[in-house]
Amino acid sequence: MSTTAAVHSLWTTAADPIVKIDAPKIEYGQLAPTLIVVGAALVGVLVEAFVPRKSRYYAQMFVSVVALVAAFAAVVALAADGYATTKAGIAAMGAIAVDGPALFLQGTILLTALVGLFTFAERRLDPEAHGNRVDSFAAQAAAVPGSDSEKRAVKAGFTTTEVFPLLLFAVAGMLVFPAANDLLTLFVALEVLSLPLYLLCALARRKRLMSQEAAVKYFLLGAFASAFTLFGIALLYGYAGSMSYATIAQVVDGTVPEITPALADTMGNDALLLIGAALLVMGLLFKVGAVPFHMWTPDVYQGAPTPVTGFMAAATKVAAFGALLRLLYVVLPGLRWDWRPVMWGVAIVTMLAGAIVAITQTDIKRLLAYSSIAHAGFILAGVIAATPSGISSVLFYLAAYSFVTIGAFAVVTLVRDAGGEATHLSRWAGLGRRSPLVAAVFAVFLLAFAGIPLTSGFAGKFAVFKAAAEGGAVPLVVVGVISSAVAAFFYIRVIVLMFFSEPRPEGPTVAVPSPLTMTAIAVGVAVTVVLGVAPQYFLDLAGDAGVFVR
Amino acid sequence: MSFPLLTATAALPAIGAIATAAVPAARRTAAKWLALLFSLATLALAITVLVRFDPDGDRYQLTESHSWIADFGVRYELGVDGIAVALIALTALLIPFIVLAGWHDADPLETGSKRWRPTQGFFALILAVEAMVIISFEATDVFLFYIFFEAMLIPMYFLIGGFGDRAHKDGEEKAATQRSYAAVKFLLYNLAGGLIMLAAVIGLYVVAGNFSLTEIAQARANGELEMATSTERWLFLGFFFAFAVKAPLWPLHTWLPNAMQESTAPVAVLITAVVDKVGTFAMLRFCLQLFPEASKWATPVIMVLAVISIIYGALLAVGQRDIKRLIAYASISHFGFIVMGIFAMTSQGQSGATLYMVNHGISTAVLMLIAGFLISRRGSRLIADFGGVQKVAPVLAGTFLIGGLATLSLPGLAPFVSEFLVLVGTFTRYPVIGIVATFGIVLAALYTLVLYQRTMTGPVKPEVAEMPDLRVREIAVVAPLVVLLVFLGVYPKPVTDIVNPAVKQTLSDVQKKDPQPEVEAAK
């Protein structure tokens, strides 16, 4: 009897008493911004399926605008309730952090997305096709470029209203990305924000092959970067035995309260930690477009429909820098002495390469792409500071930069000729003579990019450089000002072209946009000037928001 | 709260700029009158500042202070000392003449797009520059100063690149190319200087924790704020580099001849007589006060650079074939004198330098504006294209001669007093440099008199035979300035009275005393 029992015990054990699995506790209120946007995106899909084609555009517009405004209101309500400061905490079983940086960045992303949405919805720039108003997106994405089915789709007046739910899905991913508090959430958010963007990039109405090529490049390189990220996550999990930011941070610091035998085996293995962290940071640097992971930027910026480029350049950068900040400041502060030298190098190379390569560009969208690379370098200088003022300066810079970017790309959509947007720089010659107002507005954006005082660009640049200098990175500041000087050259060159060159006889025309694009541009100019002249309120906001919860 | 006089003086031209820019395209003349009106009203305010300023009172007067960007430690702090008052008065004085002289410079050639309004833009930009220059003379907050020091480049850039001389000999397209080259060169030089300064401004904040000139200078004087020697020197170099580009000092001067050559005469006056003064002014106010030790450390090198500027500028002026380029090189030579006076660290030297800034502004304005009238009549800037003008246009030639004589510092005209003071001030401390610099005066006589001789005397060239003399508007521009040149040449006391206490203060900041004359020391 006893022997059988012993034999049996080889393949059976006494079962634990049945326990009730606790239902996960979800703080719906604190997650409201994300939930609203996801919900609206799903509604958008239903609209696409069930609402008649004629009224889809308006229905989608309505859903998207309401969702973004409501989500922004939710962010403001949370911040007003103290979730940015005193009540900051972790929600959704440790998956999402609700704290100052998260709410600040979510607010920024939502506003940027709202302004970006206006440029998505613009339908007056392209000439009417067969009596139907069309936007910047392909009539039917599935129709092969140049084929009969494409012609039929155009003739039937189809428009790709799917862009609205796609935009909302991307926004949902972006809202989670900087707030993710464990590695899996981070990865899911990364994919949720990336996949819709890959699709959006492929949807240009004009120059469709170029647009599709850009999308494929973006997708392949993005998938590659995602794989790196995932591999990094796996290694970090192997090292710390946990996905949670807080636990990993404790293991890295060596302050973990309870060391299990399994953890004791792996936590001394620095190779796992260093390689894992490096791969993870690489994935994020890809998203922000830092050198040497920047190769996709110019092609994608150029090929994607311009409204998408503007939205992507602004909002993705905000989300990705938010995630990078949280990763470096919450998970890896114990590794500071390892990542700071590397990030120094990345920041220096990014600033210089972005500024120098931009000089040779002849296409306005590629030029802005390289300029965005240089700006990623400036922001990295603030990230490296590793001080509270570093966080708040980065937050401020991101807010300032995203509105300039979206405004600048909105202006690019206005300058057109028979082939669509006239993005070659030589076509912009003498624009200041033809349409002084548009050229002046674009000049304001360029001056803000160049960091001329009294624009938001200067306030932001000053903030990050100040933080970097206080953090002891004086050489970085010097490289920063030098590359600013280099960068100023090509911004100025565009201004020269617009104002001091004679207009070409058959130059492009400036389309008169609907109030939608006008609003986008006006918001861009207003934010640029207000943040340049009276930044105090927003600096306070960023300063108050500058503490991560752990 | 009293009336914010300094803010008003800076804000009025800014409002004028907006108002002028808003005038509809068809009402060009109204825009001109509006600009003139605003520049005259600003002059009135500047004179009020001059009257309200008490030379024997506090160091900074009419002060205003408001919180601005607390996060950066930046305050909106204004205040003027004697040096600033003199330069604000100069700026406000010159702008109405610049506006009047440029009355027809920006009339559109052909009726282009209805919305293209070059005239409105021209005058609005001039007023915008005036506003920014005035506020940078008033700012006692380093950051506030920096913002306008940089921001004024933008309107200046559009003035240089957008408006040039009519009837260019190579045709309009070539002229536009050269203009935009000059404008870009101007902007890049100054922006590079400014960005280097930005690094130093940030460094100053990291060291001092705020941007208030008065607080930092006081903390430095009390010894509350210690700076490591190397830190102070690096920061000094960052600031000085920007000011030396702006001033401009050899070897950072090469943008000036291009910019002055390609822009219209009133804009050239705006560059050299007004905007560049911010550079030399800032050396006095910021470099010496914030970094006294480093200033003393750098003095020998700067003195040598200044002397090189004097001689090099003068030599190149002798060799020029283009009238405006000649005046530009002459200005480089004169800026050498100003910098030399500042860094001689004697009271005569610095009073002389300040006086020099004012006098050089007036004398260059006379010379350049008349040169502009001359060039617009002939449609050429080349000296060789002129000859015998004094026979056909005696008033023009006569006033041109007065301007030229002022440039070569003829006794009896204003620049003589200042040049003499600078040389005396330099000589008491650096005799060798003083002697070398004196050769600059000899060369000045050469380039101005040769210029006059080649353009105004000799047989009348057929192309200039029909040249009309100065018109009423042009005489209205020149006459008051000439009167002022003579008046300040005979009786400079009003300016020196205002300037001297401020100079004494600055010298005490760097803890330098005037060297005693040896006779007295021997007693």
Interface residues (C-beta under 8 A of the other chain):
Chain A: R433 R434 S435 P436 L437 L447 A450 I452 P453 L454 F458 A459 F462 A463 F465 K466 A469 E470 V474 V477 V478 G480 V481 I482 S484 A485 A488 F489 I492 R493 V496 F499 F500 S501 E502 A534 P535 Q536 L539 D540 G543
Chain B: S67 W68 I69 A70 D71 F72 G112 S113 R115 W116 R117 Y146 I147 F148 E150 A151 L153 I154 Y157 F158 G161 G162 E172 E173 A176 R179 S180 A183 V184 L187 L188 L191 A192 L195 I196 L198 A199 I202 G203 Y205 V206
